[in-house]
Amino acid sequence: MKDQKKLYKEAMQVLKDTSRTFYIPITFLKNDLKLSVAAAYLAMRAIDEIEDHENLSNDVKFDLLSATSEFLKGEFDAAAYDALLAPYASELPEVTLRLADWVLFCPEGSRPIVQASTSEMAFGMAKWSKANWQVHTREDLDEYTYYVAGLVGTMLSEIWEWGAGIKTDRDLAIGYGRGLQAVNILRNQHEDMDERGVSFVPDGWTRDDLFTYAEENLAKGDLYMKDINKRTVLLFCRLPLALAHKTLKAMQEGREKMSRAEVEQTVEEVQAD
């Protein structure tokens, strides 16, 4: 059994190293909610690093993600996971190699929620890796953004209900996640095409259509907030949403992203509200 204090310190450091967007709001949470969401972020980041890896073939990604999805359906087999990744261990980051630790770090009560959601996400990522992430219809875009982001929303809703008795609307939770992902797609649209030959834009859609898609889903995210009556949870949910809204506005004004000063100001505004 790993020392939990040591594991906590290591987990929070890896979290800080891998996410500037989510580290701060996670620190707003308390006790088991904080541990649950931190573990969930690390677990989902672990598989995301496989999906996004520049040097792994799509077939390898499919195999790794499919197997990981199966491992997460029951008691996680750390030895089998290590064996699965062994041929690629030198290329994969710490957050991916230590997935077993993030499962162990997660409180027992919320662990089934985190494992089930991460398992479903890994399945979806495997499917879309096999399809080379070629989106052709709105239905394709909805499916992809559900797997990689809407699932984050539904998982968080289950964690809020488990840990704080907060009930939220599932469709709004999916919209919350989708909205954040749509902003990321807009930010990386040209890079994805130029560097990976991947387009998440449905056939016949303009960039304005993608902006509309993001706005529609961020509006669902705004409604999602109305069901949350615990301040620490509300602070957690508000910050990524506020940053997404402002990033979208910056791009509509022709800028690539928000300035560091704008980000810091947004954090202060959310905390002061």
Number of C-alpha atoms within 10 A of each C-alpha: 4 9 8 11 10 9 15 18 11 13 21 18 12 15 21 14 11 17 13 10 13 18 19 16 22 23 16 17 20 12 9 17 23 21 22 28 24 23 28 27 21 25 25 24 19 22 26 18 15 25 22 14 15 12 12 15 12 22 14 17 24 24 15 20 25 20 18 24 24 15 17 22 15 12 10 17 12 16 9 13 19 15 11 15 16 13 9 14 14 10 15 17 14 14 23 21 20 17 23 18 20 24 23 16 23 24 18 12 13 22 19 17 19 26 25 17 26 28 25 19 26 30 20 22 26 27 19 21 22 17 13 15 19 19 20 15 15 15 11 17 19 16 17 23 23 21 23 20 24 27 23 25 25 24 24 24 23 21 24 21 13 15 16 15 14 16 15 20 17 17 14 23 27 26 30 31 27 32 28 26 22 26 25 15 20 22 17 15 16 14 14 15 12 11 9 13 12 16 20 23 22 17 12 9 12 11 12 11 13 18 19 13 18 25 19 15 23 27 16 20 25 17 17 22 20 11 12 20 13 12 12 19 22 18 22 21 23 19 22 21 20 19 20 22 18 18 24 26 15 15 16 13 10 9 13 14 17 16 12 9 9 14 18 10 12 17 19 12 12 17 16 8 6
